Amino acid sequence: MNRVPARFAITLTGGHRRVRRHAIDEPMMPDRQAHYHTGGARLEARARRSRPHAAVALLVVSTFASTQSPPASIPAITAPAGSAAIEQTSSGARAPATLVTSFDGLGGGFVGPQGTAMLRNPSDNSLAVGPNHIVQTVNSRMAIFTKRGKQFEATGKVLYGPVPTNNVFRGFGPQCETRNNGDAVVRYDQIADRWLIVMPIFGRGPIRLDQPTGWTGGERAYLSPPGRPGQPGPAVPLFQPQAIPDVPAPTGRGGQRGDNAPQGPYSMCYAVSTGPDPLGSYYRYEFLRPLFPDYPRPSIWPDGYYVATSTSDNRISDTIATQKHACVVDRTRMLKGEPAAEQCLVIENVNFLNNADIDGTSLPPAGAPNVMMAAGGTQLDRIFEAESIDAWQFHVDWKNPANTRAAGPEKISVAPYHYLCDGQLSNCVPQPGVDRRLDSQGDKIMSRLVYRRIGDQESLVAVHSVNTAAGAGGVRWYEFRIDKQRSVSRYQQGTYAPDRYFRWMASPAIDRAGNIAIGYSFGGTPNFPGQRLAGRLANDPPGLLTLREAILVEGEASQNALRWEDYTQTAMDPSDDCTIWYVGDYLAKGSETYSTKIGAFGLPGCGR
């Protein structure tokens, strides 16, 4: 993901390296374009021709090193006419959500049964909650914690980790076992009481006779070849390693579009548990992709696990600005440990896609297509404003893939908005005591696109980060409703901006009472970046988050790196379908690397 605003040259000579910054327009050798990935820190590069006296590569270094200088300019924060009309410029009158419990997850100073981990920026936080456990992935590592309940007396004890995320594929073979990768995402399938772990492979594998080629935009659904013969095979218990030396995840985003040499495929890896215990056994699957599978956002729907991904943050061609992948795997067969298929559509010239992700156990009507959404505008074309949200109806046919379609986009009218700080990888959120500003990821709807059915009412909640009239950042949120004809319309909307500070990179949830909670990063000088949550009750006046902010964690230091999280995550607790869990980053006092804080919140009127 993430188009890079600055380049650095790392020159390796005799084991030493030098880092220097290159302007974006510095001439590059045209013979080869590649992308590299270091444990989830996305790196754009152009590899130069090798020299006999040195190995030379141009990399974007996304670390906390002082060599990561700020982007040259600070975007002007202006709001389009009409956007201020839906801004909520004061806090709600109700008491804040109750913080039930919280603890530090993976991050600086974390120690677990398998030792420690050198975690990279950004965190790529993901969180899922089951009946008795909490599972977290951060960049290229994962951990499992206790959750108070029938099995454990306390929450937050580390049972497992930190381990490389590909540990769940131990013994499976091909690329899922041999390559560890960032951007992994974990979900708890509350409908089936199963865990789902999705991990993309950003490096190309060996050339294969069965590898897919030639995926292009259009109505056709492509079948992804299985990566391993006879998959999934028997369910395999989660491997229990001893303490693991912290070895950096393999680098290499090589072989991207622009390389004319023969190349093998990319992969998407899936692990589905056989029950509600994440320490138990898993069915494992690998599917081959010809296009770079960046920024996966899995969602749960009755007929499939839907996973949207993205090829690149650079233009694909003169006529194609963006190339997104709308993919789905056969959930029914995967839950049974049977051979399964993955189908993908390629959708061009649209923004980052998110699929509807079910909260709770009330299902949509049988056969209902999954709803997929994206923000308007196109950052690559410097179109930072829009007045609509794009929506598709994604129907999959497992018997006849020729019938698989994503109908749309339908443009749903909303109040005008401007991407916070013009979008991703922007020099945006100010911090006290440093010149370094933080990225906003303002060009996209953030995960999750939440679906909840209560009786005959079907709701979707979406969030993204926008400029505010006060010259700061706010959380734009929408509730959409789906009628009996499956038409999606806007029910309510608002921008939460109660002061002149920044709220951004949000994630929503809907509890079983219909209450909405939204967690987000909070910051802006003089506040160090931290995490907060606001919400509303089901029958409150439309367009307002009526619950005052609850503080999950106050930041204690500034981060000396542009990339901030890339995303936060909410998760519903299946034990009561009321408790809403949330995870995000902060820096502890004196720390140079992020920590993560995991917390559980309760809203009035749901089990309380």
MOGIFEN-V790564 format. One record per residue. N is the residue number from 1. PHI is phi in degrees with one decimal (999 if undefined). Layout:
n = (N,N)
phi = (PHI,PHI)
This chain:
n = (1,2,3,4,5,6,7,8,9,10,11,12,13,14,15,16,17,18,19,20,21,22,23,24,25,26,27,28,29,30,31,32,33,34,35,36,37,38,39,40,41,42,43,44,45,46,47,48,49,50,51,52,53,54,55,56,57,58,59,60,61,62,63,64,65,66,67,68,69,70,71,72,73,74,75,76,77,78,79,80,81,82,83,84,85,86,87,88,89,90,91,92,93,94,95,96,97,98,99,100,101,102,103,104,105,106,107,108,109,110,111,112,113,114,115,116,117,118,119,120,121,122,123,124,125,126,127,128,129,130,131,132,133,134,135,136,137,138,139,140,141,142,143,144,145,146,147,148,149,150,151,152,153,154,155,156,157,158,159,160,161,162,163,164,165,166,167,168,169,170,171,172,173,174,175,176,177,178,179,180,181,182,183,184,185,186,187,188,189,190,191,192,193,194,195,196,197,198,199,200,201,202,203,204,205,206,207,208,209,210,211,212,213,214,215,216,217,218,219,220,221,222,223,224,225,226,227,228,229,230,231,232,233,234,235,236,237,238,239,240,241,242,243,244,245,246,247,248,249,250,251,252,253,254,255,256,257,258,259,260,261,262,263,264,265,266,267,268,269,270,271,272,273,274,275,276,277,278,279,280,281,282,283,284,285,286,287,288,289,290,291,292,293,294,295,296,297,298,299,300,301,302,303,304,305,306,307,308,309,310,311,312,313,314,315,316,317,318,319,320,321,322,323,324,325,326,327,328,329,330,331,332,333,334,335,336,337,338,339,340,341,342,343,344,345,346,347,348,349,350,351,352,353,354,355,356,357,358,359,360,361,362,363,364,365,366,367,368,369,370,371,372,373,374,375,376,377,378,379,380,381,382,383,384,385,386,387,388,389,390,391,392,393,394,395,396,397,398,399,400,401,402,403,404,405,406,407,408,409,410,411,412,413,414,415,416,417,418,419,420,421,422,423,424,425,426,427,428,429,430,431,432,433,434,435,436,437,438,439,440,441,442,443,444,445,446,447,448,449,450,451,452,453,454,455,456,457,458,459,460,461,462,463,464,465,466,467,468,469,470,471,472,473,474,475,476,477,478,479,480,481,482,483,484,485,486,487,488,489,490,491,492,493,494,495,496,497,498,499,500,501,502,503,504,505,506,507,508,509,510,511,512,513,514,515,516,517,518,519,520,521,522,523,524,525,526,527,528,529,530,531,532,533,534,535,536,537,538,539,540,541,542,543,544,545,546,547,548,549,550,551,552,553,554,555,556,557,558,559,560,561,562,563,564,565,566,567,568,569,570,571,572,573,574,575,576,577,578,579,580,581,582,583,584,585,586,587,588,589,590,591,592,593,594,595,596,597,598,599,600,601,602,603,604,605,606,607,608)
phi = (999,73.6,-72.3,-93.9,-87.2,-148.6,-120.4,-126.6,-99.1,-108.3,-107.9,-99.7,-141.8,58.9,87.9,-104.5,-139.2,-120.0,-119.8,-141.9,-92.3,-112.3,-65.6,-65.5,-99.7,-63.4,-60.1,-121.0,-64.3,-84.2,-77.4,-152.2,-122.5,-141.9,-122.6,-124.1,-139.0,-120.9,52.6,99.0,-82.0,-76.6,-127.3,-100.3,-153.9,-122.7,-83.7,-84.2,-60.9,-64.8,-116.9,-66.5,-102.3,-163.0,-95.5,-120.7,-139.8,-101.3,-128.6,-90.2,-97.4,-108.7,-136.7,-95.4,-67.5,-67.6,-69.4,-83.6,-79.9,-65.8,-57.1,-67.1,-129.6,-108.1,-60.1,-69.8,-100.5,-126.4,-110.8,-69.3,-57.9,97.2,-74.3,-65.8,-63.8,-110.4,-74.8,-94.7,-99.4,-141.5,-69.7,-67.2,-89.8,-79.5,-62.2,-68.7,-57.3,-82.5,-81.8,-77.4,-161.9,-156.9,-161.1,-79.6,-98.7,-58.5,152.4,-57.3,79.0,-69.5,-134.2,-135.2,-57.0,-98.5,100.6,-124.2,-143.6,-89.2,-91.7,-106.1,-95.6,-84.8,-76.4,51.0,-58.9,-141.7,-145.5,-141.1,-130.8,-113.2,-62.3,-132.7,-138.4,-126.2,-117.4,-126.2,-117.4,-133.5,53.6,-107.3,-129.9,-138.7,-150.8,-125.8,-121.7,-76.6,-127.9,-59.4,166.9,-68.6,-101.0,-128.1,-84.7,-139.1,-101.9,100.2,-74.3,-79.6,-97.8,-158.6,111.9,-76.6,-130.8,-57.4,-60.2,-72.5,-59.5,-69.3,-103.5,-57.4,84.2,-80.5,91.2,33.0,-72.8,-65.2,-83.5,-83.0,-117.4,-95.7,-147.9,-81.6,67.4,-68.1,-132.5,-117.5,-131.8,-108.9,-81.0,-67.4,-69.9,-108.4,56.8,-134.7,-98.5,-125.3,-119.0,-118.6,-133.8,-81.6,-113.2,-89.3,-105.1,-73.2,-86.4,-62.7,-63.4,-131.3,-67.8,-98.2,-70.2,-76.6,-142.8,70.3,-71.7,-133.9,-68.2,145.8,-84.9,-72.4,-94.7,-99.0,-92.1,-84.2,-61.8,-65.6,-81.3,-135.2,-59.7,71.3,-65.8,-90.2,74.8,-63.3,-63.3,-121.6,-59.5,-60.0,-66.8,-110.6,-78.0,-76.5,-55.9,-106.7,-59.3,-79.3,-105.6,-57.1,-61.7,-57.2,-81.6,128.9,-113.2,-69.8,78.4,-76.0,-49.3,112.1,-95.1,-85.5,-71.6,-59.4,-140.2,-83.4,-88.4,-84.1,-141.5,-123.4,-111.6,-127.8,-126.9,-120.9,-70.9,-90.6,-167.7,-81.1,-94.8,-69.8,-89.5,-87.4,-100.0,-136.8,-88.3,-122.1,-138.6,-132.0,-126.5,-90.5,-128.5,-85.3,-108.7,-54.9,-97.3,-83.1,58.1,-67.3,-132.0,-68.2,-142.9,-105.0,-143.5,-55.1,-94.7,178.7,-95.2,-92.2,-137.7,-85.8,-138.6,-140.3,-75.5,-162.4,-102.3,-106.6,-57.0,-82.0,-161.1,-63.5,-103.8,-116.0,-80.2,-131.8,-140.3,-113.4,-119.4,-104.6,-115.8,-151.9,-114.5,-76.4,-61.7,-59.1,-73.3,-67.8,-63.7,-91.7,72.3,-99.8,-54.1,-134.3,-118.9,-120.9,-117.0,-135.5,-108.7,-105.5,-117.9,-103.1,59.7,-131.5,-84.6,-59.7,-94.0,-134.3,-100.1,-59.2,-123.2,-72.5,-97.9,90.8,-119.6,-79.0,-91.8,-66.1,-55.4,-55.5,81.1,-64.6,-69.0,-74.7,-91.5,-124.4,-133.4,-151.1,-72.7,-79.8,80.5,-148.8,-60.9,-63.1,-98.7,60.0,-101.3,-97.8,-122.2,-157.9,-129.3,-153.8,-117.0,-85.4,-135.0,-124.3,-107.2,-101.7,-110.3,-109.2,-119.5,-76.8,-81.9,-137.8,-57.7,-63.4,-91.2,-68.3,-144.5,-118.4,-81.2,144.8,-85.7,-91.8,-92.9,-93.0,-67.0,-138.1,-62.4,-57.6,-146.0,-125.7,-47.2,-58.1,54.7,71.7,115.9,-75.5,51.7,-109.6,-81.5,-114.3,-81.9,-72.8,-129.1,-70.3,82.1,-140.7,-81.5,-62.7,-104.7,-105.7,-68.7,-111.2,50.9,-77.6,-90.6,-137.2,-68.8,-88.6,-74.6,-110.4,-86.5,-89.5,-114.0,-144.4,-109.5,-126.9,65.3,-92.6,-88.4,-116.3,-121.7,-126.0,-122.8,-128.0,-139.6,-156.2,-103.8,-134.1,-68.1,-114.4,-63.2,-82.9,79.1,-132.3,-121.0,-130.7,-94.4,-85.1,-133.3,-135.0,-113.5,-105.7,-121.0,-112.0,-89.6,-66.3,-88.2,70.8,-80.1,-104.4,-137.0,-74.6,-99.2,-155.1,-154.2,-165.5,-122.7,-85.5,-149.6,-75.6,-158.3,-94.2,-96.7,-109.0,-127.2,-158.9,53.8,-94.3,-148.2,-105.3,-154.9,-126.2,-84.8,-69.1,-88.1,89.9,-72.0,-113.0,-122.0,-134.7,-92.8,-163.2,-79.1,-128.1,-174.3,107.2,-48.2,-94.1,-95.4,-69.7,-65.6,-146.4,-133.7,-138.7,-146.0,-124.2,-167.1,-150.1,-91.5,-58.5,-104.3,-70.9,-55.3,-64.6,81.2,-124.4,-92.6,-85.1,-87.9,-60.0,-62.4,-101.8,-98.8,-78.8,-158.5,-89.2,-65.8,-124.2,-159.0,-93.7,-98.8,-97.1,-154.7,-67.0,-70.6,-122.6,66.7,79.8,-166.0,-106.5,-153.1,-103.4,-153.4,-81.2,-87.0,-70.5,-68.1,-132.1,57.7,-120.7,-70.7,-112.2,-95.0,-150.2,-134.4,-160.2,-94.1,-158.7,-113.1,-75.0,-58.2,81.3,-88.6,-106.9,-134.8,-73.0,-112.3,-120.1,-118.8,-108.1,-140.8,-118.9,-123.6,-121.4,-102.2,-59.3,85.6,-125.5,72.0,-134.8)
